[in-house]
Amino acid sequence: MSREIAPDAGAGEFPLSDEDIYEAMKEIPGYLDITPGSFRELYRLAYRLARQRLFQEVTAARIMTREVIAVGPDTPVAEVAEAMGRAGVSGVPVVEADGRVVGVISERDFLRQMGSGEANFMSLVAACLRARGCVALPIRKKAAAELMSAPAVTVHPETTVREVAEVLAAHRINRVPVVDGGGRLVGIVSRGDLLKALQGGVSP
């Protein structure tokens, strides 16, 4: 088992293992004289290796948020919006009674339904300014299933941090539900969770 060296917790760094440091030392050619310059170079290399290790070894299960705000397919969109507003989140999973994730509803889905042209906040503002009434009125009787994006993009607890980051980037989303083998919701990983992991909030 490797011993881990944890820098100042306030520095936002993640722990370096002995293996990270040994591997970093191998990358410096010639005799290693521990001068301040050499130590900085060694630390830089070890930090890079530790970051690579985190991306390859830490899984979604280690960084996910387990207390997830979710809604059902029949939840009225007004209640969905209220739940998202109270929680301060930009998207929520839509789950069946047995916990299976069937979709995700996000701010983008609301904007797409209410706005015109590009689905963004300013297009919604423009539509509101042009309209005689609230542009949200036409969707107020709809349910989550009518607005959600489906099928949902999901990951599994064993999905690595690197793979989660790739999923978020590929689909241009800010969060992804974590599901078990039966497709049931067990957590959610957001860009904030990834950032926290990179800043040292978790280690393998």
C-alpha positions as CSV (number, residue, x, y, z in Angstrom):
1,M,0.0,0.0,0.0
2,S,1.3,3.4,-0.9
3,R,1.8,6.2,1.6
4,E,0.3,9.4,0.5
5,I,1.7,12.9,1.0
6,A,-1.0,15.5,1.4
7,P,0.1,19.1,0.8
8,D,-1.6,22.0,2.6
9,A,-5.3,21.3,2.5
10,G,-6.0,24.9,1.6
11,A,-3.8,24.7,-1.5
12,G,-6.4,22.7,-3.4
13,E,-4.0,19.9,-4.3
14,F,-4.7,16.2,-4.2
15,P,-2.4,13.7,-2.4
16,L,0.7,12.4,-4.0
17,S,1.7,8.7,-3.4
18,D,5.2,7.4,-3.0
19,E,4.8,5.7,-6.4
20,D,4.0,9.1,-8.0
21,I,7.2,10.6,-6.6
22,Y,9.4,7.6,-7.5
23,E,8.1,7.6,-11.1
24,A,8.6,11.4,-11.3
25,M,12.2,10.9,-10.1
26,K,12.8,8.4,-12.9
27,E,11.8,11.1,-15.4
28,I,14.5,13.5,-14.3
29,P,17.8,12.5,-16.1
30,G,21.1,12.3,-14.3
31,Y,21.9,12.8,-10.6
32,L,19.0,14.3,-8.6
33,D,20.3,17.1,-6.4
34,I,17.5,18.3,-4.2
35,T,17.8,22.0,-4.7
36,P,14.7,24.2,-4.7
37,G,14.6,24.1,-8.5
38,S,14.9,20.3,-8.6
39,F,12.2,19.9,-6.0
40,R,9.9,22.1,-7.9
41,E,10.5,20.0,-11.1
42,L,10.0,16.8,-9.1
43,Y,6.8,18.1,-7.6
44,R,5.5,19.2,-11.0
45,L,6.1,15.7,-12.5
46,A,4.7,13.9,-9.4
47,Y,1.6,16.2,-9.5
48,R,1.0,15.3,-13.1
49,L,1.3,11.6,-12.4
50,A,-1.1,11.9,-9.5
51,R,-3.6,13.6,-11.7
52,Q,-3.3,10.9,-14.3
53,R,-3.7,8.3,-11.5
54,L,-6.9,10.0,-10.3
55,F,-8.4,10.1,-13.8
56,Q,-7.7,6.4,-14.3
57,E,-8.5,5.0,-10.9
58,V,-11.2,7.1,-9.1
59,T,-14.7,6.1,-10.1
60,A,-18.0,7.9,-10.2
61,A,-19.0,6.1,-7.0
62,R,-16.3,8.0,-5.2
63,I,-17.3,11.5,-6.3
64,M,-21.0,11.4,-7.0
65,T,-23.7,13.1,-5.0
66,R,-25.9,10.5,-3.4
67,E,-28.8,12.7,-2.3
68,V,-30.3,13.4,-5.7
69,I,-33.3,15.6,-6.5
70,A,-35.4,13.7,-9.0
71,V,-38.9,13.9,-10.5
72,G,-41.3,11.4,-12.0
73,P,-42.5,11.3,-15.6
74,D,-45.9,12.6,-14.6
75,T,-44.6,15.5,-12.4
76,P,-46.1,18.8,-13.7
77,V,-43.5,21.0,-15.2
78,A,-44.3,23.8,-12.7
79,E,-43.4,21.4,-9.8
80,V,-40.2,20.4,-11.7
81,A,-39.2,24.1,-12.1
82,E,-39.9,24.7,-8.4
83,A,-37.8,21.7,-7.3
84,M,-34.9,22.8,-9.5
85,G,-35.2,26.3,-8.1
86,R,-35.2,25.3,-4.5
87,A,-32.3,23.0,-5.0
88,G,-30.4,25.5,-7.1
89,V,-29.7,22.9,-9.9
90,S,-29.9,23.2,-13.6
91,G,-31.2,19.7,-14.3
92,V,-32.8,16.7,-12.6
93,P,-33.2,13.0,-13.5
94,V,-36.7,11.7,-14.4
95,V,-37.3,8.4,-12.7
96,E,-40.0,5.7,-12.7
97,A,-41.5,4.5,-9.4
98,D,-38.9,1.7,-9.3
99,G,-36.0,4.1,-9.5
100,R,-35.1,3.5,-13.2
101,V,-33.9,6.6,-15.0
102,V,-36.0,7.3,-18.1
103,G,-34.8,10.8,-19.0
104,V,-33.3,14.1,-17.8
105,I,-35.0,17.5,-17.7
106,S,-32.8,20.6,-17.7
107,E,-33.0,24.3,-18.1
108,R,-32.2,23.7,-21.7
109,D,-35.3,21.7,-22.1
110,F,-37.4,24.5,-20.6
111,L,-35.7,27.1,-22.8
112,R,-36.2,25.0,-25.9
113,Q,-39.9,24.8,-25.2
114,M,-40.4,28.4,-24.3
115,G,-37.9,30.3,-26.4
116,S,-37.3,30.9,-30.1
117,G,-34.2,30.1,-32.1
118,E,-31.2,29.3,-29.9
119,A,-32.1,27.7,-26.6
120,N,-30.5,30.2,-24.2
121,F,-31.6,32.6,-21.5
122,M,-31.5,35.7,-23.7
123,S,-33.6,34.1,-26.4
124,L,-36.2,33.5,-23.7
125,V,-35.9,37.1,-22.5
126,A,-36.4,38.3,-26.1
127,A,-39.5,36.1,-26.5
128,C,-40.9,37.4,-23.2
129,L,-40.4,41.0,-24.3
130,R,-42.1,40.4,-27.7
131,A,-45.0,38.4,-26.2
132,R,-48.2,39.8,-24.7
133,G,-48.2,37.1,-22.0
134,C,-45.7,34.8,-20.4
135,V,-44.1,32.4,-22.9
136,A,-44.2,29.7,-20.2
137,L,-48.0,29.5,-20.2
138,P,-48.2,27.1,-23.2
139,I,-46.2,24.5,-21.3
140,R,-47.7,24.9,-17.8
141,K,-50.0,21.9,-18.3
142,K,-47.3,19.6,-19.5
143,A,-45.5,16.9,-17.5
144,A,-41.8,16.1,-17.1
145,A,-42.0,13.3,-19.7
146,E,-43.1,15.8,-22.4
147,L,-40.1,18.1,-21.8
148,M,-37.3,15.7,-20.8
149,S,-34.5,14.5,-23.0
150,A,-34.6,10.8,-23.5
151,P,-33.1,8.3,-23.3
152,A,-31.0,9.7,-20.5
153,V,-27.2,9.8,-20.8
154,T,-26.0,7.9,-17.7
155,V,-22.8,6.4,-16.3
156,H,-22.2,3.5,-13.8
157,P,-20.6,3.6,-10.3
158,E,-17.5,2.0,-11.7
159,T,-17.1,4.6,-14.6
160,T,-13.8,6.4,-14.1
161,V,-13.5,10.1,-13.6
162,R,-11.8,10.4,-17.0
163,E,-14.7,8.6,-18.7
164,V,-17.3,10.8,-16.8
165,A,-15.5,13.9,-18.0
166,E,-15.5,12.6,-21.6
167,V,-19.3,11.9,-21.4
168,L,-20.0,15.4,-20.1
169,A,-17.9,17.0,-22.9
170,A,-19.3,14.8,-25.7
171,H,-22.9,15.5,-24.8
172,R,-22.4,19.1,-23.7
173,I,-24.1,18.5,-20.4
174,N,-23.4,19.7,-16.9
175,R,-24.4,16.6,-14.9
176,V,-25.0,12.9,-15.5
177,P,-27.0,10.4,-13.5
178,V,-25.2,7.4,-12.0
179,V,-27.2,4.2,-12.3
180,D,-26.8,0.6,-11.2
181,G,-27.0,-2.5,-13.4
182,G,-30.8,-2.3,-13.5
183,G,-30.8,1.4,-14.6
184,R,-31.9,2.6,-11.1
185,L,-30.6,5.9,-9.9
186,V,-27.9,5.8,-7.2
187,G,-26.3,9.2,-7.6
188,I,-25.4,12.0,-9.9
189,V,-22.0,13.6,-11.0
190,S,-21.8,17.2,-11.9
191,R,-19.0,19.3,-13.3
192,G,-18.7,20.7,-9.8
193,D,-18.0,17.2,-8.5
194,L,-15.3,16.7,-11.1
195,L,-13.7,20.0,-10.2
196,K,-13.8,19.1,-6.5
197,A,-12.0,15.8,-7.3
198,L,-9.4,17.6,-9.3
199,Q,-8.8,20.0,-6.5
200,G,-8.1,17.3,-4.0
201,G,-11.5,16.4,-2.7
202,V,-10.9,12.7,-3.2
203,S,-8.1,10.2,-3.7
204,P,-8.0,6.6,-4.9
